[in-house]
Amino acid sequence: MKLTLRVWRQKNADAEGAMSTYEVDGVSPDMSFLEMLDVLNERLILSGEEPVAFDHDCREGICGACSLVINGDAHGPERTTTCQLHMRSFRDGDTIDIEPWRASAFPVIKDLVVDRSAFDRIIQAGGYVTAPTGSAPEAHATPVPKADADLAFEHAECIGCGACVAACPNGAAMLFTSAKVNHLNVLPQGAPERETRVLDMVAQMDAEGFGGCTLTGECATACPKGIPLMSITSMNKEWLRANRKVRR
């Protein structure tokens, strides 16, 4: 395959960015999208040019590090992570636009790499259980109804990639935050901090400068792990419940 790549290049957070065009041939349909970028970077290095900076780690669709807008879609045309997107999703001769996440809360560091530490700070605000648990308890020591366990597992699948923010026209982080809140709030281990968790995490989300949610639904459509839109509704109910309890 021969492709034309239009890649966002930006030297650092303070520099002006622009799209640069590269021609890449010899691309196998079986390559992952990141492997194709590796090929591009090898050629740039050999020609004495600066390689394109992009985020990656596990390349197995688990860590959430890969974060690219491909032809206007977060993670590209398939509902998967960028590292699991393969070049067979494109055709020979295609022109592919590659950009970083676009959100004020995710400032560009360099080229395609953005700073997603805002997500870390939301987790630090309450996305954990503080009670000392010691060693691992017996598997059936704390019974959890299957419906609750399934719901917790569904929300625990969130990998924090940020596709929900990138896809949202408002740059909202509600799907990410709701996944982290609901994952713990539905379990008995998370019950003691149920109210403070949702209030603190939502407050931190707002403080980070993410946009407001208008339930457009683009976040759930782009999520590679299928976190449902109803997750946001559940978190809103949790927030209203906690807010009323605190006011008493």
Salt bridges, closest charged atoms under 4 A:
ASP25 OD1 - ARG43 NH1 3.08
ASP30 OD1 - ARG88 NH1 3.35
ASP38 OD2 - ARG59 NH1 2.80
GLU50 OE2 - LYS110 NZ 2.82
ASP55 OD2 - ARG116 NH2 3.81
ASP97 OD1 - ARG6 NE 2.69
GLU99 OE1 - ARG102 NH2 3.44
ASP111 OD1 - ARG9 NE 3.17
ASP150 OD2 - LYS146 NZ 2.65
GLU193 OE1 - ARG197 NH2 3.64
GLU195 OE2 - ARG241 NH1 2.73
GLU195 OE2 - LYS245 NZ 3.43
GLU208 OE2 - ARG121 NE 2.71
GLU238 OE2 - ARG194 NH2 2.59
